Structure formats: structure tokens, C-alpha cells
Amino acid sequence: MGYPIVMEQRGGPHLAAALGGLGKDDCVVVISFWRLLRETVVGARLAKSNGATVCAITDTASSPLADHADHVMVVPTEGLLSFQSMTAPISVMYAVLARLHSLRPEQATNAMREVERSWDALNVLYS
């Protein structure tokens, strides 16, 4: 949608490199449910100490991520028996995307059209 976004899910040196250049004009969204990885919490802390705005999306208000986040969104993941459900978190992510689109609708629409043109130019889809 025309926003400069980088997703880092590999951790380790990749996460260190992604966090290294962050500053006051950056926003980091940290998403974690169920079992919290140490580097996720430390990464949030590093991003905040570098001046970035940190947003946490997690399934409990007592998550250690909340200690290092400027904004916390708690999303339930309870499911049947011992199975966790990602239905609510996925719905929340769609709502976040819809809001980002509404903030800059023309930019988002143009960017999505460019992606479609790239798909066509690369002949990605089977036909």
C-alpha cells in the first residue's frame, strides 16, 4: 500500500541488522502469541531504546512485550480444548490494514495497482 515496510521473522543476525538502523521516525510492530521468544522482547526493547515507536500485538496484557511498547493491542487466542485460535488475531490484522488504507487511500490504491502490474509483467500466475 505504498508504506515502506520490512518484515523480519528470521531472528538472530537478521533481526539485529533490521533493528540497527531504527530511529525516532520508525515504528516497529511486534507480534507474539502463546510462547514468547526472548529475542522478541529484547528486540522490542532495543527498538524503543533507539527511539522507534513500538506497537505490540499479543494475547495477554501481562506480556513482557507491554513493558517495552508505546501501544499494546491485546487480542484473544482462546480456542477449543487446548487448541489456540488465530481467528481473532487475523481479523485484527485485516482491520489494521483497512485503517492503513483509509489513511492514504490514493497511495494505497496506486501501490496495489503497481503490484498487480508487476505480477502481470513477471507472468507469475499459471494460466
Solvent accessible surface area in square Angstrom, and as a share of the most:
residue,aa,sasa,rsa
1,M,58,0.26
2,G,43,0.42
3,Y,45,0.17
4,P,132,0.83
5,I,125,0.63
6,V,127,0.73
7,M,147,0.66
8,E,42,0.19
9,Q,143,0.64
10,R,163,0.59
11,G,7,0.06
12,G,38,0.37
13,P,109,0.68
14,H,77,0.34
15,L,35,0.18
16,A,64,0.49
17,A,80,0.62
18,A,39,0.30
19,L,14,0.07
20,G,61,0.58
21,G,71,0.68
22,L,41,0.20
23,G,21,0.20
24,K,164,0.69
25,D,127,0.66
26,D,52,0.27
27,C,79,0.47
28,V,27,0.15
29,V,79,0.45
30,V,16,0.09
31,I,83,0.42
32,S,14,0.09
33,F,27,0.11
34,W,124,0.43
35,R,214,0.78
36,L,57,0.28
37,L,116,0.58
38,R,191,0.70
39,E,68,0.31
40,T,27,0.16
41,V,24,0.14
42,V,30,0.17
43,G,5,0.05
44,A,1,0.01
45,R,112,0.41
46,L,78,0.39
47,A,0,0.00
48,K,80,0.34
49,S,86,0.55
50,N,65,0.33
51,G,39,0.37
52,A,4,0.03
53,T,49,0.28
54,V,0,0.00
55,C,30,0.18
56,A,1,0.01
57,I,9,0.05
58,T,3,0.02
59,D,34,0.18
60,T,56,0.33
61,A,76,0.59
62,S,98,0.63
63,S,7,0.04
64,P,64,0.40
65,L,0,0.00
66,A,29,0.22
67,D,114,0.59
68,H,37,0.17
69,A,17,0.13
70,D,66,0.34
71,H,111,0.50
72,V,61,0.35
73,M,82,0.37
74,V,72,0.41
75,V,3,0.02
76,P,80,0.50
77,T,5,0.03
78,E,135,0.60
79,G,36,0.34
80,L,149,0.74
81,L,172,0.86
82,S,97,0.63
83,F,142,0.59
84,Q,90,0.40
85,S,34,0.22
86,M,67,0.30
87,T,100,0.58
88,A,35,0.27
89,P,5,0.03
90,I,93,0.47
91,S,63,0.40
92,V,36,0.21
93,M,59,0.26
94,Y,148,0.56
95,A,62,0.48
96,V,47,0.27
97,L,79,0.39
98,A,63,0.49
99,R,143,0.52
100,L,48,0.24
101,H,56,0.25
102,S,61,0.39
103,L,95,0.47
104,R,121,0.44
105,P,71,0.45
106,E,130,0.58
107,Q,57,0.26
108,A,0,0.00
109,T,42,0.24
110,N,69,0.35
111,A,22,0.17
112,M,84,0.38
113,R,128,0.47
114,E,95,0.43
115,V,79,0.45
116,E,109,0.49
117,R,134,0.49
118,S,55,0.35
119,W,107,0.38
120,D,108,0.56
121,A,90,0.69
122,L,131,0.65
123,N,121,0.62
124,V,81,0.47
125,L,116,0.58
126,Y,216,0.82
127,S,135,0.87
